[in-house]
Amino acid sequence: MVKKLLKHEFIYYFRTFALFLPIVLVIGVMARVFRLFENFDSVLVDIAIISSAFMLVVSCFALLMLSVVVAVVRFYKNMYSAEGYLTFTLPVNNAQHIFVKLLTAICCQAICLLTVIVAALIALSGEPLSDLAQILSVGFAEFYEELGMVNFIAFIFDIIVIILLSVVGNMLLYYACITVGQTAKKNRILMAVGAYFIYYVATQVISTVIVMIFTVLGMSGVFDGIVMWLDDHMILTMHLTMGVSIVIYAAMAVAFWFVTQSIMTKKLNLE
């Protein structure tokens, strides 16, 4: 049944974005075509180049935002609106529902991001892309020589895991806020927005307090020995920092999943 749900979700996303993805690619091609005439001393050509570049930036940003919005709206409508009465009659448990929604949403966002990258590469193809590739290759070569193969691979792996966990965590945060909003008898969407606002304020306050505490302690000289050790072991410090980030992102994702599944199981309140 999970496979059927996945198929159904992918079909929904395909139908939703079947028009938007080609449009972004076409705008990328337009931007590249107009750049062919950049050596012409013409105001109209300059306007066309600037306008196409602006259109590409706006369309890429809109596509990425749309991929998140559609996933959030899809989760809400399919789980907590009138459709939920049908959804929860399926022989699938709540964890599987969340997994299906999360996996398809992440895949959709990845495809949209890939489309944006391809459109940007098309628009920049030629000398700008060649210069960018050269700069990146030199930077990666220096980074590789300084770290060595093992540390270089480890850093790439850490970065990929952090990005993946941050995306997963953000989607689960939206799901958790929507689910918390369903516990209200009225104004459920407002309650969901309020839950997100409370989370945002709480994280900002906690991070600010932590920074202030470490700043005060640092000024008092408590961390002088630790700072000296970290400076002498910079690569290890970077690994530890990324490792802590991975643990934090993973813990937050698990917490959001737990909140969503617990409320969905014990306090399900459909419209």
Salt bridges, closest charged atoms under 4 A:
GLU9 OE2 - ARG74 NH2 2.85
GLU9 OE2 - LYS101 NZ 3.32
ASP158 OD2 - HIS239 ND1 3.67
